Amino acid sequence: MKRRTILALAALLMAATAALGQTAQQVLDKCAKTVSAPGGITANFSMSSAQYGDAAGTIAIKGEKFHMKSDATTMWFDGKTLWTYMASNDEVNISRPTQQQLQALNPYNFIHLYKKGYTPTMTTSATEHTVHLTATDPQHKIREAFLTIEKGTYMPKTIKMLVEQKWTTFNISALKQEKLADSRFKFNADAYPDAEIIDLR
């Protein structure tokens, strides 16, 4: 009798764990759909990072493209080339980042990140879902991530990532779906006529 009870409890626990993972996946799918609006999205962000310091600014996303602007740095990524402008020395670095590097640069990479090489679990409160992603692939630069997602709208509120044993947290606000031109994600040299261009490709 005890054996049957233990087996029944084990089966219930396994079913509950599977259901939790499936629910986490569904929430992430809906959040990804919200953030992956065909025309693009814009949002305000504040960042707190043990590795990169603190910053605040705006971000625009369209597919894999992104444009991030803060007081110190502005980045444009058109899906292939990354331009990084540093205001302190009026310098632009041009590079071709790897997918691993992009994971750490763009907080919205979780849109693609969670689909391969991560195990999701989730807790839910009255107003939000918190999804915990744990890397199963040792090659992933992001070892863990916590995503706080608003219930009902499925908009991300907080993204917390563990990169090289250091945590970086993004707080997201004023997220809007928009129709963004592709030119927004390319560096315009005419706007920075005195900047030194360093091509690292």
Backbone as a printed PyTorch tensor [residue, N CA C, xyz], in Angstrom:
tensor([[[  0.8290,  -1.2060,   0.0000],
         [  0.0000,   0.0000,   0.0000],
         [  0.8690,   1.2650,   0.0000]],

        [[  1.9210,   1.2050,   0.8470],
         [  2.8110,   2.3530,   0.9220],
         [  3.5020,   2.5670,  -0.4170]],

        [[  3.9000,   1.4480,  -1.0450],
         [  4.5690,   1.5390,  -2.3470],
         [  3.6620,   2.2080,  -3.3760]],

        [[  2.3650,   1.8230,  -3.3700],
         [  1.4100,   2.4310,  -4.3040],
         [  1.2710,   3.9220,  -4.0300]],

        [[  1.2260,   4.2770,  -2.7630],
         [  1.0880,   5.6920,  -2.3920],
         [  2.3000,   6.4890,  -2.8630]],

        [[  3.4890,   5.9320,  -2.6350],
         [  4.7220,   6.6070,  -3.0550],
         [  4.7680,   6.7720,  -4.5680]],

        [[  4.3870,   5.7030,  -5.2820],
         [  4.3810,   5.7680,  -6.7520],
         [  3.3700,   6.7900,  -7.2530]],

        [[  2.2040,   6.8410,  -6.6040],
         [  1.1640,   7.7970,  -6.9880],
         [  1.6430,   9.2270,  -6.7550]],

        [[  2.2970,   9.4590,  -5.6110],
         [  2.8210,  10.7930,  -5.3150],
         [  3.9190,  11.1850,  -6.2960]],

        [[  4.7690,  10.2100,  -6.6260],
         [  5.8400,  10.4710,  -7.5930],
         [  5.2630,  10.8320,  -8.9590]],

        [[  4.2200,  10.1100,  -9.3640],
         [  3.5790,  10.3860, -10.6540],
         [  2.9540,  11.7790, -10.6570]],

        [[  2.3050,  12.1430,  -9.5390],
         [  1.6930,  13.4700,  -9.4250],
         [  2.7530,  14.5660,  -9.4800]],

        [[  3.8820,  14.3300,  -8.7920],
         [  4.9600,  15.3030,  -8.7770],
         [  5.5450,  15.4980, -10.1720]],

        [[  5.7450,  14.3980, -10.8870],
         [  6.2690,  14.4810, -12.2550],
         [  5.2930,  15.2030, -13.1760]],

        [[  4.0130,  14.9200, -13.0040],
         [  2.9910,  15.5790, -13.8280],
         [  2.9410,  17.0670, -13.5390]],

        [[  3.0470,  17.4070, -12.2420],
         [  3.0080,  18.8210, -11.8520],
         [  4.2230,  19.5640, -12.3940]],

        [[  5.4040,  18.9180, -12.3350],
         [  6.6270,  19.5280, -12.8580],
         [  6.5230,  19.7400, -14.3670]],

        [[  5.9940,  18.7490, -15.0620],
         [  5.8280,  18.8700, -16.5160],
         [  4.8570,  19.9860, -16.8640]],

        [[  3.7690,  20.0660, -16.0930],
         [  2.7680,  21.1040, -16.3450],
         [  3.3560,  22.4840, -16.1080]],

        [[  4.2070,  22.5850, -15.0550],
         [  4.8340,  23.8640, -14.7540],
         [  5.7410,  24.3020, -15.8880]],

        [[  6.5610,  23.3480, -16.4030],
         [  7.4400,  23.6650, -17.5140],
         [  6.6680,  24.0740, -18.7520]],

        [[  5.5680,  23.3880, -19.0230],
         [  4.7420,  23.7040, -20.1810],
         [  4.1280,  25.0900, -20.0300]],

        [[  3.6620,  25.4050, -18.8290],
         [  3.0760,  26.7150, -18.5830],
         [  4.1200,  27.8150, -18.7510]],

        [[  5.3220,  27.5930, -18.2500],
         [  6.4030,  28.5550, -18.4160],
         [  6.6890,  28.7780, -19.9010]],

        [[  6.6890,  27.6870, -20.6590],
         [  6.9260,  27.7820, -22.1000],
         [  5.8300,  28.5990, -22.7790]],

        [[  4.5870,  28.3790, -22.3870],
         [  3.4700,  29.1150, -22.9810],
         [  3.5690,  30.6080, -22.6760]],

        [[  3.9310,  30.9380, -21.4430],
         [  4.0770,  32.3510, -21.0600],
         [  5.2020,  33.0000, -21.8570]],

        [[  6.3200,  32.2980, -21.9980],
         [  7.4320,  32.8280, -22.7790],
         [  7.0520,  32.9930, -24.2460]],

        [[  6.3020,  32.0350, -24.7780],
         [  5.8460,  32.1370, -26.1710],
         [  4.9930,  33.3830, -26.3820]],

        [[  4.0760,  33.6430, -25.4280],
         [  3.1900,  34.8050, -25.5460],
         [  3.9610,  36.1120, -25.3730]],

        [[  4.9340,  36.1050, -24.4510],
         [  5.7760,  37.2850, -24.2550],
         [  6.6010,  37.5500, -25.5090]],

        [[  7.1770,  36.5030, -26.0770],
         [  7.9830,  36.6410, -27.3000],
         [  7.1430,  37.1900, -28.4480]],

        [[  5.8930,  36.7430, -28.5330],
         [  5.0010,  37.2290, -29.5960],
         [  4.7090,  38.7200, -29.4130]],

        [[  4.5200,  39.1440, -28.1580],
         [  4.2670,  40.5590, -27.8670],
         [  5.4610,  41.4160, -28.2620]],

        [[  6.6630,  40.9590, -27.8940],
         [  7.8790,  41.7250, -28.1490],
         [  8.2880,  41.6530, -29.6210]],

        [[  7.8570,  40.5980, -30.3230],
         [  8.2320,  40.4140, -31.7250],
         [  7.2050,  41.0130, -32.6810]],

        [[  6.6240,  42.1460, -32.3210],
         [  5.6670,  42.8090, -33.2070],
         [  6.3340,  43.0720, -34.5580]],

        [[  5.6330,  42.8040, -35.6760],
         [  6.2540,  42.9160, -37.0090],
         [  6.9130,  44.2640, -37.2720]],

        [[  6.2880,  45.3460, -36.8090],
         [  6.8480,  46.6740, -37.0630],
         [  7.9420,  47.0700, -36.1040]],

        [[  8.0360,  46.3730, -34.9680],
         [  9.0570,  46.6730, -33.9650],
         [  8.4560,  47.2100, -32.6800]],

        [[  9.3010,  47.3750, -31.6780],
         [  8.8850,  47.9400, -30.3900],
         [  9.9210,  48.9500, -29.9130]],

        [[  9.4750,  49.8520, -29.0380],
         [ 10.3900,  50.7520, -28.3380],
         [ 10.0920,  50.6580, -26.8470]],

        [[ 11.0840,  50.9690, -26.0200],
         [ 10.8970,  50.9190, -24.5770],
         [ 11.9720,  51.7540, -23.8980]],

        [[ 11.6970,  52.1430, -22.6620],
         [ 12.7070,  52.7430, -21.7980],
         [ 13.3170,  51.6310, -20.9530]],

        [[ 14.5780,  51.7880, -20.5780],
         [ 15.1910,  50.7870, -19.7120],
         [ 16.1480,  51.4430, -18.7220]],

        [[ 16.3350,  50.7770, -17.6030],
         [ 17.4250,  51.1070, -16.6880],
         [ 18.1860,  49.8240, -16.4290]],

        [[ 19.5070,  49.9200, -16.3810],
         [ 20.3510,  48.7400, -16.2310],
         [ 21.2190,  48.8780, -14.9930]],

        [[ 21.3190,  47.7990, -14.2480],
         [ 22.2340,  47.7220, -13.1140],
         [ 23.0900,  46.4770, -13.3190]],

        [[ 24.4000,  46.6620, -13.4090],
         [ 25.2660,  45.5410, -13.7640],
         [ 26.5770,  45.5770, -12.9890]],

        [[ 26.9430,  44.4440, -12.3990],
         [ 28.2280,  44.3270, -11.7160],
         [ 29.3750,  44.3740, -12.7120]],

        [[ 29.0940,  44.0250, -13.9640],
         [ 30.1260,  43.9700, -15.0000],
         [ 30.2120,  45.2490, -15.8240]],

        [[ 29.0480,  45.8300, -16.1600],
         [ 29.0200,  46.9710, -17.0740],
         [ 28.6560,  48.2930, -16.4050]],

        [[ 28.3260,  48.2750, -15.1200],
         [ 27.9210,  49.4880, -14.4290],
         [ 26.4380,  49.7760, -14.6020]],

        [[ 26.0200,  50.9750, -14.2430],
         [ 24.6160,  51.3650, -14.3200],
         [ 24.3930,  52.2840, -15.5160]],

        [[ 23.2210,  52.1650, -16.1130],
         [ 22.8830,  53.0100, -17.2660],
         [ 21.3690,  53.0670, -17.4040]],

        [[ 20.9160,  54.0490, -18.1420],
         [ 19.4900,  54.1710, -18.4510],
         [ 19.3600,  54.7730, -19.8290]],

        [[ 18.2700,  54.4290, -20.5080],
         [ 18.0950,  54.9650, -21.8460],
         [ 16.8950,  54.3770, -22.5480]],

        [[ 17.0050,  54.2720, -23.8660],
         [ 15.9070,  53.7430, -24.6800],
         [ 16.4250,  52.6030, -25.5430]],

        [[ 15.5150,  51.7440, -25.9390],
         [ 15.8670,  50.6410, -26.8200],
         [ 14.7630,  50.4570, -27.8540]],

        [[ 15.1630,  50.1490, -29.0750],
         [ 14.2210,  49.8340, -30.1530],
         [ 14.6070,  48.4650, -30.7030]],

        [[ 13.6030,  47.6220, -30.9560],
         [ 13.8390,  46.2540, -31.4260],
         [ 12.9570,  45.9850, -32.6490]],

        [[ 13.5370,  45.3430, -33.6400],
         [ 12.7610,  44.8930, -34.7940],
         [ 13.3860,  43.6020, -35.2960]],

        [[ 12.7490,  42.4910, -34.9970],
         [ 13.3560,  41.2080, -35.3220],
         [ 14.6480,  41.0370, -34.5440]],

        [[ 15.7500,  40.7540, -35.2490],
         [ 17.0560,  40.6330, -34.6000],
         [ 17.7750,  41.9730, -34.5080]],

        [[ 17.2370,  42.9940, -35.1260],
         [ 17.8630,  44.3140, -35.1160],
         [ 17.5660,  45.0270, -33.7940]],

        [[ 18.5130,  45.8500, -33.3410],
         [ 18.2320,  46.6790, -32.1700],
         [ 19.0390,  47.9750, -32.2120]],

        [[ 18.5010,  48.9700, -31.5170],
         [ 19.1620,  50.2690, -31.3580],
         [ 19.0070,  50.6520, -29.8950]],

        [[ 20.1300,  50.7490, -29.1780],
         [ 20.1040,  51.0660, -27.7590],
         [ 20.8740,  52.3610, -27.5180]],

        [[ 20.2650,  53.2660, -26.7550],
         [ 20.8990,  54.5610, -26.5200],
         [ 20.8780,  54.8980, -25.0320]],

        [[ 22.0610,  55.2450, -24.5000],
         [ 22.1720,  55.7500, -23.1320],
         [ 23.0680,  56.9840, -23.1640]],

        [[ 23.3070,  57.5790, -22.0090],
         [ 24.1550,  58.7840, -21.9770],
         [ 25.5740,  58.4880, -22.4420]],

        [[ 26.0800,  57.3110, -22.1060],
         [ 27.4820,  56.9930, -22.3920],
         [ 27.6850,  56.3080, -23.7340]],

        [[ 26.7270,  55.4780, -24.1460],
         [ 26.9230,  54.6060, -25.3140],
         [ 25.6680,  54.5420, -26.1770]],

        [[ 25.8730,  54.4690, -27.4800],
         [ 24.7730,  54.2050, -28.4030],
         [ 25.1910,  53.0390, -29.2910]],

        [[ 24.2790,  52.0660, -29.4700],
         [ 24.5710,  50.9010, -30.3000],
         [ 23.5030,  50.7450, -31.3740]],

        [[ 23.9510,  50.3550, -32.5660],
         [ 23.0630,  50.0140, -33.6750],
         [ 23.4470,  48.6210, -34.1400]],

        [[ 22.4760,  47.7540, -34.3210],
         [ 22.7520,  46.4250, -34.8580],
         [ 21.7100,  46.1260, -35.9210]],

        [[ 22.1600,  45.8850, -37.1570],
         [ 21.2420,  45.6970, -38.2850],
         [ 21.0060,  44.2260, -38.6180]],

        [[ 21.3820,  43.3430, -37.6880],
         [ 21.2470,  41.9220, -37.9180],
         [ 22.5590,  41.2650, -38.3090]],

        [[ 23.5480,  42.0900, -38.6300],
         [ 24.8540,  41.5740, -39.0500],
         [ 25.9990,  42.3770, -38.4510]],

        [[ 25.9040,  43.7090, -38.5940],
         [ 26.9780,  44.6070, -38.1510],
         [ 26.5450,  45.3880, -36.9200]],

        [[ 27.4770,  45.5370, -35.9620],
         [ 27.2390,  46.3080, -34.7410],
         [ 28.1240,  47.5430, -34.7420]],

        [[ 27.5030,  48.7080, -34.5790],
         [ 28.2230,  49.9580, -34.4040],
         [ 28.0520,  50.3910, -32.9490]],

        [[ 29.1510,  50.6810, -32.2730],
         [ 29.1010,  51.1060, -30.8760],
         [ 29.7710,  52.4700, -30.7610]],

        [[ 28.9710,  53.4930, -30.4240],
         [ 29.4890,  54.8480, -30.2640],
         [ 29.6770,  55.1440, -28.7920]],

        [[ 30.9010,  55.5850, -28.4160],
         [ 31.2020,  55.9450, -27.0360],
         [ 31.3700,  57.4500, -26.9510]],

        [[ 30.4620,  58.0810, -26.2180],
         [ 30.4480,  59.5420, -26.1530],
         [ 31.6960,  60.0990, -25.4850]],

        [[ 32.2900,  59.3730, -24.5530],
         [ 33.4220,  59.8890, -23.7780],
         [ 34.6340,  60.1940, -24.6480]],

        [[ 34.8380,  59.4270, -25.7100],
         [ 35.9970,  59.6930, -26.5890],
         [ 35.6080,  59.9020, -28.0520]],

        [[ 34.3140,  60.0780, -28.3050],
         [ 33.8170,  60.3600, -29.6590],
         [ 34.3680,  59.3310, -30.6540]],

        [[ 34.1090,  58.0610, -30.3300],
         [ 34.6710,  56.9540, -31.0990],
         [ 33.5880,  55.9440, -31.4480]],

        [[ 33.6530,  55.3910, -32.6600],
         [ 32.7150,  54.3630, -33.0980],
         [ 33.4910,  53.0950, -33.4380]],

        [[ 33.1410,  52.0030, -32.7710],
         [ 33.7240,  50.6990, -33.0990],
         [ 32.7380,  49.9260, -33.9640]],

        [[ 33.2250,  49.3280, -35.0360],
         [ 32.3920,  48.5190, -35.9290],
         [ 32.8380,  47.0690, -35.7940]],

        [[ 31.8840,  46.1650, -35.5360],
         [ 32.2360,  44.7610, -35.3480],
         [ 31.1410,  43.8580, -35.8950]],

        [[ 31.4440,  42.5710, -35.9630],
         [ 30.4860,  41.5390, -36.3440],
         [ 30.3450,  40.6000, -35.1400]],

        [[ 29.4290,  40.8980, -34.2360],
         [ 29.3460,  40.1120, -32.9940],
         [ 28.8400,  38.6960, -33.2370]],

        [[ 29.2850,  37.7760, -32.3880],
         [ 28.7810,  36.4100, -32.4170],
         [ 27.4360,  36.3610, -31.6860]],

        [[ 26.7270,  35.2600, -31.8490],
         [ 25.4590,  35.0900, -31.1290],
         [ 25.6840,  35.1140, -29.6230]],

        [[ 26.8070,  34.5640, -29.1630],
         [ 27.1220,  34.5680, -27.7380],
         [ 27.3050,  35.9970, -27.2390]],

        [[ 27.9930,  36.8350, -28.0120],
         [ 28.1880,  38.2310, -27.6210],
         [ 26.8770,  38.9960, -27.6230]],

        [[ 26.0240,  38.7170, -28.6040],
         [ 24.7370,  39.4020, -28.6920],
         [ 23.8440,  39.0740, -27.5050]],

        [[ 23.9610,  37.8800, -26.9660],
         [ 23.1580,  37.4910, -25.8110],
         [ 23.3670,  38.4550, -24.6510]],

        [[ 24.6190,  38.8800, -24.4620],
         [ 24.9390,  39.7670, -23.3510],
         [ 24.6100,  41.2300, -23.6690]],

        [[ 24.5920,  41.5970, -24.9530],
         [ 24.3670,  42.9900, -25.3440],
         [ 22.9010,  43.3810, -25.3720]],

        [[ 22.0760,  42.4900, -25.8840],
         [ 20.6730,  42.8210, -26.1230],
         [ 19.7820,  42.0740, -25.1330]],

        [[ 19.1460,  42.7720, -24.1830],
         [ 18.3230,  42.0820, -23.1770],
         [ 17.1440,  41.3360, -23.7690]],

        [[ 16.7330,  41.7020, -24.9810],
         [ 15.5790,  41.0520, -25.5950],
         [ 15.9570,  39.7810, -26.3500]],

        [[ 17.2110,  39.3660, -26.2320],
         [ 17.6110,  38.1160, -26.8750],
         [ 16.9390,  36.9030, -26.2580]],

        [[ 16.3130,  37.0920, -25.0780],
         [ 15.5790,  35.9720, -24.4840],
         [ 14.4590,  35.5050, -25.4030]],

        [[ 14.0410,  36.3580, -26.3570],
         [ 12.9990,  35.9920, -27.3190],
         [ 13.3990,  34.7050, -28.0450]],

        [[ 14.6950,  34.5900, -28.3610],
         [ 15.1920,  33.4020, -29.0430],
         [ 15.9100,  32.4690, -28.0590]],

        [[ 16.4570,  33.0550, -27.0150],
         [ 17.2960,  32.3370, -26.0650],
         [ 16.6190,  31.1220, -25.4410]],

        [[ 15.3850,  31.2950, -24.9980],
         [ 14.7450,  30.2520, -24.2000],
         [ 14.3750,  29.0080, -25.0120]],

        [[ 14.3970,  29.1170, -26.3330],
         [ 13.8930,  28.0270, -27.1630],
         [ 14.8600,  26.8490, -27.2860]],

        [[ 16.1160,  27.0650, -26.9140],
         [ 17.0900,  25.9850, -27.0730],
         [ 18.1620,  26.0840, -25.9960]],

        [[ 18.3680,  24.9860, -25.2840],
         [ 19.4700,  24.9240, -24.3340],
         [ 19.1700,  25.4610, -22.9550]],

        [[ 17.8840,  25.6790, -22.6340],
         [ 17.5020,  26.1880, -21.3140],
         [ 16.2980,  25.4130, -20.7740]],

        [[ 16.2710,  25.2540, -19.4600],
         [ 15.1250,  24.6540, -18.7840],
         [ 14.3430,  25.7620, -18.0850]],

        [[ 13.0410,  25.9270, -18.4100],
         [ 12.2620,  26.9830, -17.7590],
         [ 11.4180,  26.4470, -16.5930]],

        [[ 11.3620,  27.2080, -15.5170],
         [ 10.4080,  26.9690, -14.4320],
         [  9.7440,  28.3060, -14.1350]],

        [[  8.6460,  28.2900, -13.3910],
         [  7.8890,  29.5250, -13.2320],
         [  7.1530,  29.5920, -11.9000]],

        [[  7.0770,  30.7950, -11.3500],
         [  6.1880,  31.0940, -10.2270],
         [  5.2690,  32.2210, -10.6860]],

        [[  4.0840,  32.2870, -10.1010],
         [  3.0890,  33.2780, -10.5190],
         [  2.4780,  33.9580,  -9.3040]],

        [[  2.3610,  35.2820,  -9.3780],
         [  1.6760,  36.0520,  -8.3360],
         [  0.3740,  36.5810,  -8.9180]],

        [[ -0.2790,  37.4640,  -8.1990],
         [ -1.5580,  38.0120,  -8.6630],
         [ -1.3930,  38.8700,  -9.9110]],

        [[ -0.2020,  39.4600, -10.1020],
         [ -0.0270,  40.4200, -11.1940],
         [  1.0300,  40.0320, -12.2260]],

        [[  1.8800,  39.0350, -11.9010],
         [  2.9740,  38.7650, -12.8270],
         [  3.4580,  37.3150, -12.7510]],

        [[  4.1340,  36.9100, -13.8280],
         [  4.8090,  35.6220, -13.8900],
         [  6.3120,  35.8740, -13.7460]],

        [[  7.0030,  35.0090, -13.0360],
         [  8.4610,  35.0590, -12.9860],
         [  8.9940,  33.7390, -13.5050]],

        [[  9.6710,  33.8090, -14.6520],
         [ 10.2190,  32.6120, -15.2920],
         [ 11.7150,  32.5540, -15.0170]],

        [[ 12.1820,  31.3940, -14.5780],
         [ 13.5980,  31.1710, -14.3170],
         [ 14.1420,  30.2440, -15.3980]],

        [[ 15.1190,  30.7230, -16.1570],
         [ 15.7690,  29.9140, -17.1850],
         [ 17.1360,  29.4580, -16.6790]],

        [[ 17.3890,  28.1740, -16.7780],
         [ 18.6830,  27.6070, -16.3790],
         [ 19.3150,  26.9470, -17.5970]],

        [[ 20.5500,  27.3120, -17.8870],
         [ 21.2310,  26.7870, -19.0760],
         [ 21.5410,  25.3060, -18.9110]],

        [[ 21.2450,  24.5440, -19.9500],
         [ 21.6240,  23.1310, -19.9900],
         [ 22.8280,  22.9170, -20.8990]],

        [[ 23.1470,  23.9160, -21.6980],
         [ 24.2940,  23.8630, -22.6070],
         [ 25.4470,  24.6610, -21.9970]],

        [[ 26.5840,  24.0350, -21.6890],
         [ 27.6970,  24.7480, -21.0490],
         [ 28.2980,  25.8480, -21.9230]],

        [[ 27.9790,  25.8610, -23.2190],
         [ 28.5110,  26.8810, -24.1210],
         [ 27.7620,  28.2060, -24.0090]],

        [[ 26.5750,  28.1770, -23.4080],
         [ 25.7880,  29.4150, -23.3250],
         [ 26.4500,  30.4270, -22.3940]],

        [[ 26.5910,  31.6450, -22.8940],
         [ 27.2160,  32.7150, -22.1130],
         [ 26.3360,  33.1020, -20.9250]],

        [[ 25.0260,  33.1020, -21.1320],
         [ 24.0910,  33.4020, -20.0510],
         [ 23.7610,  32.0950, -19.3420]],

        [[ 24.1890,  31.9770, -18.0900],
         [ 23.9930,  30.7410, -17.3460],
         [ 22.5960,  30.6460, -16.7430]],

        [[ 22.0660,  31.7920, -16.3190],
         [ 20.7190,  31.8470, -15.7410],
         [ 20.0540,  33.1470, -16.1570]],

        [[ 18.7260,  33.1640, -16.1570],
         [ 17.9780,  34.3950, -16.3960],
         [ 16.6490,  34.3190, -15.6570]],

        [[ 16.2400,  35.4550, -15.1090],
         [ 14.9260,  35.5920, -14.4980],
         [ 14.1470,  36.6390, -15.2920]],

        [[ 12.9650,  36.2840, -15.7540],
         [ 12.1300,  37.1920, -16.5330],
         [ 10.8350,  37.4290, -15.7800]],

        [[ 10.5600,  38.6800, -15.4740],
         [  9.2930,  39.0430, -14.8480],
         [  8.3730,  39.5750, -15.9340]],

        [[  7.2250,  38.9180, -16.0940],
         [  6.3170,  39.1920, -17.2130],
         [  4.9430,  39.5400, -16.6670]],

        [[  4.4030,  40.6390, -17.1280],
         [  3.0980,  41.1210, -16.6560],
         [  1.9720,  40.2010, -17.1210]],

        [[  1.1150,  39.8490, -16.1760],
         [ -0.0260,  39.0090, -16.5430],
         [ -0.9920,  39.8170, -17.4000]],

        [[ -1.6550,  39.1410, -18.3120],
         [ -2.6520,  39.8120, -19.1590],
         [ -2.0400,  40.3780, -20.4200]],

        [[ -1.0110,  41.2520, -20.2730],
         [ -0.3900,  41.8690, -21.4470],
         [  0.7950,  41.0500, -21.9580]],

        [[  1.3800,  40.2510, -21.1120],
         [  2.5810,  39.4570, -21.4160],
         [  3.7600,  40.3310, -21.8260]],

        [[  3.8160,  41.5270, -21.2600],
         [  4.9470,  42.4090, -21.5240],
         [  6.0270,  42.1870, -20.4630]],

        [[  7.3040,  42.1510, -20.8700],
         [  8.3870,  41.9590, -19.9000],
         [  8.5810,  43.2110, -19.0500]],

        [[  8.7860,  43.0210, -17.7560],
         [  9.0200,  44.1380, -16.8460],
         [ 10.4600,  44.1790, -16.3610]],

        [[ 11.0130,  42.9930, -16.0840],
         [ 12.3880,  42.8940, -15.5940],
         [ 13.0840,  41.7110, -16.2420]],

        [[ 14.3270,  41.9120, -16.6390],
         [ 15.1530,  40.8380, -17.1920],
         [ 16.4550,  40.8250, -16.3960]],

        [[ 16.7330,  39.7290, -15.7310],
         [ 17.9370,  39.5950, -14.9050],
         [ 18.7520,  38.4290, -15.4350]],

        [[ 20.0270,  38.6890, -15.8100],
         [ 20.8450,  37.6720, -16.4630],
         [ 22.1670,  37.4750, -15.7370]],

        [[ 22.5850,  36.2280, -15.6230],
         [ 23.8860,  35.8950, -15.0390],
         [ 24.8570,  35.6150, -16.1790]],

        [[ 25.8080,  36.5300, -16.3580],
         [ 26.8020,  36.4200, -17.4250],
         [ 28.1810,  36.4300, -16.7880]],

        [[ 28.9530,  35.3600, -17.0040],
         [ 30.3090,  35.2450, -16.4570],
         [ 30.3120,  35.4910, -14.9460]],

        [[ 29.3680,  34.8570, -14.2690],
         [ 29.2440,  34.9030, -12.8050],
         [ 28.8760,  36.2870, -12.2650]],

        [[ 28.3970,  37.1770, -13.1350],
         [ 27.9980,  38.5130, -12.6940],
         [ 26.5800,  38.7980, -13.1910]],

        [[ 25.7740,  39.3890, -12.3150],
         [ 24.3730,  39.6460, -12.6470],
         [ 24.1990,  41.0130, -13.2950]],

        [[ 23.3460,  41.0510, -14.3100],
         [ 22.9170,  42.2930, -14.9460],
         [ 21.3930,  42.3170, -14.9380]],

        [[ 20.8190,  43.4260, -14.4770],
         [ 19.3670,  43.5460, -14.3860],
         [ 18.8770,  44.7090, -15.2330]],

        [[ 17.8820,  44.4510, -16.0810],
         [ 17.2260,  45.4760, -16.8780],
         [ 15.7950,  45.6460, -16.3690]],

        [[ 15.4140,  46.8730, -16.0700],
         [ 14.0180,  47.1940, -15.7690],
         [ 13.4290,  47.8890, -16.9890]],

        [[ 12.2900,  47.3930, -17.4560],
         [ 11.6740,  47.8600, -18.6990],
         [ 10.4010,  48.6430, -18.3820]],

        [[ 10.2030,  49.7580, -19.0840],
         [  8.9650,  50.5300, -18.9180],
         [  8.5800,  51.1650, -20.2480]],

        [[  7.3410,  51.6190, -20.3250],
         [  6.8210,  52.3390, -21.5010],
         [  7.0410,  51.5690, -22.7970]],

        [[  6.8350,  50.2570, -22.7670],
         [  7.0140,  49.4450, -23.9640],
         [  5.8460,  49.6710, -24.9210]],

        [[  6.1710,  49.9680, -26.1810],
         [  5.1420,  50.2430, -27.1860],
         [  5.4700,  49.5130, -28.4880]],

        [[  4.4380,  49.0200, -29.1420],
         [  4.6070,  48.4560, -30.4780],
         [  4.5350,  49.5890, -31.4910]],

        [[  5.4980,  49.6350, -32.4050],
         [  5.5640,  50.7290, -33.3790],
         [  5.9360,  50.1920, -34.7600]],

        [[  5.9830,  51.0950, -35.7270],
         [  6.4250,  50.7570, -37.0820],
         [  7.7630,  51.4500, -37.2910]],

        [[  8.8490,  50.6950, -37.1790],
         [ 10.1880,  51.2710, -37.1950],
         [ 10.8650,  51.0380, -38.5440]],

        [[ 11.5130,  52.0800, -39.0520],
         [ 12.2520,  51.9740, -40.3120],
         [ 13.5570,  51.2180, -40.0810]],

        [[ 13.9870,  50.4360, -41.0670],
         [ 15.2360,  49.6820, -40.9510],
         [ 16.4400,  50.5960, -40.7750]],

        [[ 16.3410,  51.8300, -41.2870],
         [ 17.4590,  52.7700, -41.1790],
         [ 17.7730,  53.1260, -39.7190]],

        [[ 16.8250,  52.9170, -38.8340],
         [ 17.0390,  53.2270, -37.4140],
         [ 18.1280,  52.3280, -36.8060]],

        [[ 18.3900,  51.2040, -37.4320],
         [ 19.3000,  50.2130, -36.8590],
         [ 20.6750,  50.2210, -37.5380]],

        [[ 20.9510,  51.3070, -38.3030],
         [ 22.2500,  51.4800, -38.9380],
         [ 22.8740,  52.7940, -38.4880]],

        [[ 24.1640,  52.7900, -38.2980],
         [ 24.8940,  53.9930, -37.9150],
         [ 24.9000,  54.9940, -39.0610]],

        [[ 24.5860,  56.2590, -38.7410],
         [ 24.5850,  57.3330, -39.7260],
         [ 25.8100,  58.2140, -39.4740]],

        [[ 26.8350,  58.0480, -40.2940],
         [ 28.0950,  58.7710, -40.0940],
         [ 27.9060,  60.2850, -40.1690]],

        [[ 26.9190,  60.7540, -40.9440],
         [ 26.6990,  62.1920, -41.0790],
         [ 26.3010,  62.8350, -39.7540]],

        [[ 25.6970,  62.0490, -38.8650],
         [ 25.2710,  62.5800, -37.5660],
         [ 26.4340,  62.6780, -36.5760]],

        [[ 27.5760,  62.0640, -36.9150],
         [ 28.7500,  62.0680, -36.0370],
         [ 29.9820,  62.3950, -36.8760]],

        [[ 30.0500,  63.6010, -37.4320],
         [ 31.1040,  63.9290, -38.4050],
         [ 32.5220,  63.9040, -37.8320]],

        [[ 32.6730,  64.1330, -36.5290],
         [ 34.0120,  64.2030, -35.9400],
         [ 34.4280,  62.8960, -35.2570]],

        [[ 33.5670,  61.8980, -35.2770],
         [ 33.8500,  60.6470, -34.5660],
         [ 34.9560,  59.8660, -35.2730]],

        [[ 35.8470,  59.2460, -34.4790],
         [ 36.8740,  58.3740, -35.0300],
         [ 36.2400,  57.0040, -35.2760]],

        [[ 36.3950,  56.4730, -36.4670],
         [ 35.8060,  55.1810, -36.8380],
         [ 36.8800,  54.0960, -36.7400]],

        [[ 36.5990,  53.0750, -35.9330],
         [ 37.5480,  51.9590, -35.7710],
         [ 36.8430,  50.6930, -36.2400]],

        [[ 37.2910,  50.1460, -37.3600],
         [ 36.6560,  48.9680, -37.9510],
         [ 37.3370,  47.7030, -37.4330]],

        [[ 36.6080,  46.9250, -36.6410],
         [ 37.1610,  45.7190, -36.0340],
         [ 36.6890,  44.4460, -36.7290]],

        [[ 36.0340,  44.5720, -37.8740],
         [ 35.5130,  43.4040, -38.5690],
         [ 36.6340,  42.5510, -39.1580]]])
